[in-house]
Amino acid sequence: MALFSYKAADKNGKIVTGTEDAPDEKGVVAVLQAQGYIPIRITSSAGTSSRLPLRWEKGIFGFLKKVSDKDILRFSEDLASLLGAGLTLDRSLQVLQEAADKPALKTLLGDVLKAVEKGGYLSDALAGHPREFSQFYVNMVKAGEAGGFLDLILERISLYLSDIKDLKDYIVSAMIYPLFLVCIGGISILVLLTYVIPKFALIFEDLGQAIPLSTQLLLGTAAFFQKYVLLLLAVFAALIFFWRRFAKTAAGRYRIDSFLALLPVAGGFIRELETARFARTLGTLIKSGVPILGSLALVQGVIRNRVIAQSIDFVRERVREGDVLSKPLADTERFPRLATQMITVGEETGRLDEMLFKIADIYEKKVRSFIKRGMSLMEPVVILTMGIIVGFIVISMLMAIFSMNDLPF
């Protein structure tokens, strides 16, 4: 048995705190639920903390942070739990605001609560914060309000956001190590070229004998970098700046996405990634009762690749004319054939939402597999490339040093 401190809410939303002896955190949750409380935070005597269902993450500089995607995910989970426990919407929002550690989140929930207390819909209150709540999120909540199952809709939103976050986190974590290698290797080579090698250049400066060609090439490169390093960095920063500005324009984004879609390997990866995103979003919307045309409009805003997103206009028009979904999707040639065939089966069996979730699972698995293979190949390539460059530098300098033995004294 261990001693746990807890923070919970009763059926009226009143916050209560206390301690409880239990074998683990699940035991504390069971005791609290048996007493009619909703667990918020459970902390063991060892200092570890578990927050169920309210889990607002707080870092050392949490007061400086804006509301993150993770905060929105936790908000969705917690609001669904509180509504499912029987609390009214305004009281649930009040409990969430009191439990929030991050000031930005507390302010956001306060604004939403004020709008709801004035008699407004939750969807309208969330729509007033487009940076935190997407159009997809707002329309899902609106569908839940219309159907009278807001807690169920919030659970589906939470599941959707969790799946999307897991995929995004996997991609980011897979890229960290290779990028770290590139950055450290690049900085090391830059230091060698701008600081270390010029020191050796002074030794060879007054030699009457010609130094090896590789050393001459290395010294020339080092002299160039030493002289123009600031200019090169400025040009590189300018290129990034203008590239980002170009990518933010509609025409620029479309051209970039068109180019990426034509690449042999990257194009296939993008198609699989967007197919997974398309299927999971559309499946969630259809399962929640959003009409197919409205669902397609929302899905179009979720897809990142503008070329694929633009093809949804053609699909929507065909569906509006009475066509089934799978036929225009196949005609766009933007989605894998397996995906369109599975959608056809889903339409024929009347289980389109379930089939879309299966498609999402399949292509998310393919995306993870692709990233895993790519990173396993990229890491040795980066290490080998850096090794060759550093090896060339070392050998060139050693050849020059050894050539000094042939000088007459």
MOZIKA-V544038 format. One record per residue. N is the residue number from 1. SS is DSSP state (~ for helix, > for strand, _ for the rest). PHI is phi as a letter, one per 40 degrees, with the letter a starting at -180 (none if undefined). PSI is psi in radians with two decimals (* if undefined). Layout:
BEGIN
N,SS,PHI,PSI  N,SS,PHI,PSI
END
This chain:
BEGIN
1,_,none,2.55  2,>,b,2.73  3,>,c,2.26  4,>,b,2.43  5,>,c,2.50  6,>,b,2.75  7,>,b,2.20  8,>,a,3.03  9,>,b,2.48  10,_,c,-3.06  11,_,c,-0.41  12,_,c,-0.03  13,_,g,0.10  14,_,c,2.32  15,>,c,2.26  16,>,b,2.61  17,>,b,2.81  18,>,i,-2.94  19,>,b,2.74  20,>,a,2.37  21,>,c,2.22  22,>,a,2.75  23,_,c,-0.54  24,_,a,-3.10  25,~,c,-0.62  26,~,c,-0.61  27,~,c,-0.68  28,~,c,-0.74  29,~,d,-0.77  30,~,c,-0.73  31,~,c,-0.79  32,~,c,-0.75  33,~,c,-0.61  34,~,c,-0.51  35,_,c,-0.03  36,_,g,0.29  37,_,c,2.71  38,>,b,1.94  39,>,c,2.39  40,>,b,-0.93  41,>,a,2.33  42,>,b,2.17  43,>,b,2.23  44,>,c,2.91  45,_,c,-0.35  46,_,c,-0.20  47,_,h,-0.11  48,_,c,2.62  49,>,b,2.41  50,>,b,2.34  51,_,b,2.02  52,_,b,2.16  53,_,c,-0.04  54,_,c,1.97  55,_,b,1.50  56,_,c,2.05  57,_,c,2.37  58,_,b,2.09  59,_,c,-3.13  60,_,d,-0.69  61,_,b,0.61  62,~,d,-0.51  63,~,c,-0.30  64,~,c,-0.20  65,_,c,2.61  66,_,c,3.03  67,_,c,2.17  68,_,b,3.01  69,~,c,-0.61  70,~,c,-0.66  71,~,c,-0.72  72,~,c,-0.66  73,~,c,-0.82  74,~,c,-0.66  75,~,d,-0.77  76,~,c,-0.78  77,~,c,-0.78  78,~,c,-0.70  79,~,c,-0.69  80,~,c,-0.71  81,~,c,-0.75  82,~,c,-0.73  83,~,c,-0.69  84,~,c,-0.45  85,_,c,-0.08  86,_,h,-0.01  87,_,c,2.61  88,_,c,2.86  89,~,c,-0.83  90,~,c,-0.65  91,~,c,-0.64  92,~,c,-0.76  93,~,c,-0.63  94,~,c,-0.71  95,~,c,-0.75  96,~,c,-0.69  97,~,c,-0.72  98,~,c,-0.55  99,~,c,-0.26  100,_,c,2.30  101,_,c,-0.57  102,_,c,2.16  103,~,d,-0.69  104,~,c,-0.69  105,~,c,-0.71  106,~,c,-0.71  107,~,c,-0.75  108,~,c,-0.84  109,~,c,-0.55  110,~,c,-0.74  111,~,c,-0.75  112,~,c,-0.74  113,~,c,-0.76  114,~,c,-0.73  115,~,c,-0.68  116,~,c,-0.70  117,~,c,-0.42  118,_,c,0.02  119,_,h,0.08  120,_,c,2.86  121,_,c,2.64  122,~,c,-0.68  123,~,c,-0.68  124,~,c,-0.65  125,~,c,-0.71  126,~,c,-0.58  127,~,c,-0.37  128,_,c,-0.04  129,_,b,1.20  130,_,c,-0.40  131,_,c,-0.65  132,_,c,-0.62  133,_,b,2.00  134,_,c,2.95  135,~,c,-0.62  136,~,d,-0.84  137,~,c,-0.84  138,~,c,-0.75  139,~,c,-0.59  140,~,c,-0.80  141,~,c,-0.68  142,~,c,-0.70  143,~,c,-0.67  144,~,c,-0.67  145,~,c,-0.73  146,~,c,-0.64  147,~,c,-0.17  148,_,g,0.39  149,_,b,0.99  150,~,c,-0.68  151,~,c,-0.67  152,~,c,-0.70  153,~,c,-0.73  154,~,c,-0.60  155,~,c,-0.71  156,~,c,-0.68  157,~,c,-0.75  158,~,c,-0.76  159,~,c,-0.73  160,~,c,-0.87  161,~,c,-0.63  162,~,c,-0.76  163,~,c,-0.75  164,~,c,-0.72  165,~,c,-0.71  166,~,c,-0.75  167,~,c,-0.74  168,~,c,-0.75  169,~,c,-0.64  170,~,c,-0.75  171,~,c,-0.79  172,~,c,-0.80  173,~,c,-0.57  174,~,c,-0.46  175,~,c,-0.26  176,~,c,-0.88  177,~,c,-0.85  178,~,d,-0.72  179,~,c,-0.63  180,~,c,-0.76  181,~,c,-0.78  182,~,c,-0.78  183,~,c,-0.83  184,~,c,-0.77  185,~,c,-0.73  186,~,c,-0.75  187,~,c,-0.71  188,~,c,-0.78  189,~,c,-0.68  190,~,c,-0.70  191,~,c,-0.72  192,~,c,-0.75  193,~,c,-0.56  194,~,c,-0.31  195,~,b,-0.87  196,~,c,-0.94  197,~,c,-0.71  198,~,d,-0.49  199,~,c,-0.72  200,~,c,-0.51  201,~,c,-0.57  202,~,c,-0.54  203,~,c,-0.68  204,~,c,-0.03  205,_,c,-0.68  206,_,b,0.22  207,_,c,2.37  208,_,c,-0.31  209,_,c,2.47  210,_,c,2.31  211,_,c,2.83  212,_,d,2.66  213,~,d,-0.73  214,~,c,-0.64  215,~,c,-0.69  216,~,c,-0.76  217,~,c,-0.73  218,~,c,-0.78  219,~,c,-0.64  220,~,c,-0.72  221,~,c,-0.74  222,~,c,-0.72  223,~,c,-0.67  224,~,c,-0.81  225,~,c,-0.69  226,~,c,-0.61  227,~,c,-0.63  228,~,b,0.30  229,~,c,-0.74  230,~,c,-0.69  231,~,c,-0.72  232,~,c,-0.74  233,~,c,-0.68  234,~,c,-0.73  235,~,c,-0.73  236,~,c,-0.77  237,~,c,-0.68  238,~,c,-0.70  239,~,c,-0.74  240,~,c,-0.74  241,~,c,-0.89  242,~,c,-0.56  243,~,c,-0.74  244,~,c,-0.68  245,~,c,-0.71  246,~,c,-0.69  247,~,c,-0.39  248,~,c,-0.32  249,_,c,2.66  250,~,c,-0.78  251,~,c,-0.75  252,~,c,-0.76  253,~,c,-0.71  254,~,c,-0.73  255,~,c,-0.74  256,~,c,-0.80  257,~,c,-0.63  258,~,c,-0.75  259,~,c,-0.78  260,~,c,-0.65  261,~,c,-0.40  262,~,c,-0.23  263,_,c,2.42  264,~,d,-0.87  265,~,c,-0.88  266,~,c,-0.62  267,~,c,-0.76  268,~,c,-0.68  269,~,c,-0.75  270,~,c,-0.73  271,~,c,-0.75  272,~,c,-0.70  273,~,c,-0.80  274,~,c,-0.55  275,~,c,-0.74  276,~,c,-0.77  277,~,c,-0.75  278,~,c,-0.85  279,~,c,-0.77  280,~,c,-0.70  281,~,c,-0.82  282,~,c,-0.71  283,~,c,-0.72  284,~,c,-0.74  285,~,c,-0.80  286,~,c,-0.73  287,~,c,-0.47  288,_,c,0.01  289,_,g,0.18  290,_,c,2.31  291,_,d,2.67  292,~,c,-0.70  293,~,c,-0.74  294,~,c,-0.63  295,~,c,-0.75  296,~,c,-0.63  297,~,c,-0.68  298,~,c,-0.68  299,~,c,-0.64  300,~,d,-0.60  301,~,c,-0.31  302,~,c,-0.57  303,_,c,2.26  304,_,c,-0.68  305,_,c,2.07  306,~,c,-0.52  307,~,c,-0.82  308,~,c,-0.70  309,~,c,-0.69  310,~,c,-0.52  311,~,c,-0.35  312,~,c,-0.47  313,~,d,-0.77  314,~,c,-0.72  315,~,c,-0.79  316,~,c,-0.72  317,~,c,-0.73  318,~,c,-0.69  319,~,c,-0.67  320,~,c,-0.57  321,_,c,-0.05  322,_,h,0.06  323,_,c,2.74  324,_,c,2.84  325,~,c,-0.72  326,~,c,-0.61  327,~,c,-0.94  328,~,c,-0.53  329,~,c,-0.74  330,~,c,-0.62  331,~,c,-0.48  332,~,c,-0.43  333,_,f,0.42  334,_,c,-0.21  335,_,b,2.55  336,_,d,2.57  337,~,c,-0.65  338,~,d,-0.71  339,~,c,-0.80  340,~,c,-0.62  341,~,c,-0.69  342,~,c,-0.62  343,~,c,-0.67  344,~,d,-0.78  345,~,c,-0.73  346,~,c,-0.67  347,~,c,-0.69  348,~,c,-0.57  349,~,c,-0.11  350,_,g,0.37  351,_,b,0.88  352,~,c,-0.73  353,~,c,-0.74  354,~,c,-0.69  355,~,c,-0.64  356,~,c,-0.67  357,~,c,-0.65  358,~,c,-0.70  359,~,c,-0.78  360,~,c,-0.76  361,~,c,-0.75  362,~,c,-0.84  363,~,c,-0.45  364,~,c,-0.66  365,~,c,-0.71  366,~,c,-0.69  367,~,c,-0.79  368,~,c,-0.72  369,~,c,-0.72  370,~,c,-0.78  371,~,c,-0.73  372,~,c,-0.77  373,~,c,-0.73  374,~,c,-0.75  375,~,c,-0.64  376,~,c,-0.48  377,~,c,-0.61  378,~,c,-0.69  379,~,d,-0.91  380,~,c,-0.55  381,~,c,-0.77  382,~,c,-0.79  383,~,c,-0.76  384,~,c,-0.75  385,~,c,-0.82  386,~,c,-0.67  387,~,c,-0.71  388,~,c,-0.76  389,~,c,-0.85  390,~,c,-0.69  391,~,c,-0.70  392,~,c,-0.72  393,~,c,-0.81  394,~,c,-0.82  395,~,c,-0.70  396,~,c,-0.72  397,~,c,-0.67  398,~,c,-0.69  399,~,c,-0.68  400,~,c,-0.69  401,~,c,-0.75  402,~,c,-0.54  403,~,c,-0.33  404,~,c,-0.39  405,~,c,-0.36  406,~,c,-0.04  407,_,c,2.41  408,_,c,2.41  409,_,b,*
END
